Amino acid sequence: MSQSNNDNCFILHQRSYGETSIIADVFTQKSGKISFIAKGAKKPKSKFFGYLVPFQKLKITFSGRSELKTLTSIDRDLASNSNTFSKVSYSLLYINELLMKLLPKDAKHEELFVLYDEFLKKINKNNNLEISLRHFELDLLDMLGYGFDYDSEIDSNDPIEAELSYVFVSERGFRKSNSSSFKGKDILSIKKRKLEAVPLKYLKEITTKAIGICLEGKDLTSRKIFKSIKK
């Protein structure tokens, strides 16, 4: 008989299975990204009905030794419930899609789970969405091993100087440039995560380029949707 596992999780993606069941990809605190089937979850009388919602911490019990686990019980952390998520839904979908594409299956990453949990709490408290997103992206890159050197210029290996100008080079770091208004002080502020002191256009340019490399140039569905709505 398969042993039951208890864990906290967030829903990243879900899809129908048959007429009444749901298969969900979730980010768990102890086991990383896993998939489970919630049998009969679409039936109104099911114990899972209405619980499989994104952006809320769920307490689950599951069993199974195969890649697809079986959900056996679920509860919701009501403290994480919020009515403000509708205002930032596309940004949250973007973060979920990033985790779906970048996280390996069954690889434990508790530090990143905490980062995701804290990100949702910041959004719930109406923190600056743009800054919170950039914080998450930069920390995500560092945690997954895609971060870059904030201390040295890539060609000369000289220390970053506050008053000099630089450009960001994907997969490498920062290079001196006489034609840029992006300053060394901005790089040092990013390193210290004092993002409010950095022009948002530079923060977005850096994270977009760096994440684009991680995704091997493939665009995200959530970005395409957001672009189409803005047009």
C-alpha positions, 0 to 999 in steps of 0.5 A: 500500500502506498504511503500517504504524504502531507505537504503544502502546495500551490496550484500551477496548472490544471486540466480536465481528466475524463468527465469528472476528474482533474489533473493538477501540476503543483509546487509543493514545499517538501517535494518540489513540482509534482502532478496529482489526479483529483478523482471526481473533483468536478462533482459538486459533492466531491470533497475536492470541489472548489478547492483546486484554486491558484494563488492560495496555499493548500494543505494536501495529502497524496499517495502513489509511487508513480509520476502521477500521484493521487490526491486523498485530502485537501484543505485551504489556508484561509489566511492566504485568501484575498480579493485583490488577486483579480487586479494582478491575475495576469502577472500571477499567471506569468509567475506560475507559467515560469515555474511550470517551465523552469522547475524540474519535476520532483526536485525539492526546492523549499527556499523557492517555495518560501519565495513564492509564498512571500511574493503572494503575501506582498501582492495581497498587501498591495505592495508595488506590483512591478517592484515585487515582480522584479524582486521575484524574477531576480531571486528566482534566477539566483536560486535556479543558478541563472544569476549573474555577477554584480561585482565585476565588468565582464571584459576587464574583470574590473570592479563595478564603479558607481559613476560609470555606464554599463549595458547588460549582456545576456548570459554574461553580466555587465559591460562598460558602455559610453552610450548607456545611461544605466549606471554602476550605482544601479547595478549595485542597487540591484545587488542589494535589492534596493530596486526602488532606486533603479529605473524600472525600464532597466530592471525589466530589460535585464530580467526579460533578457535573462529569463528569455535565455532560460526559456531558450527564446520561447515566448510565454503564453501569459505574455502573449495574452497580456500583449494582445489585451494591451493593444 
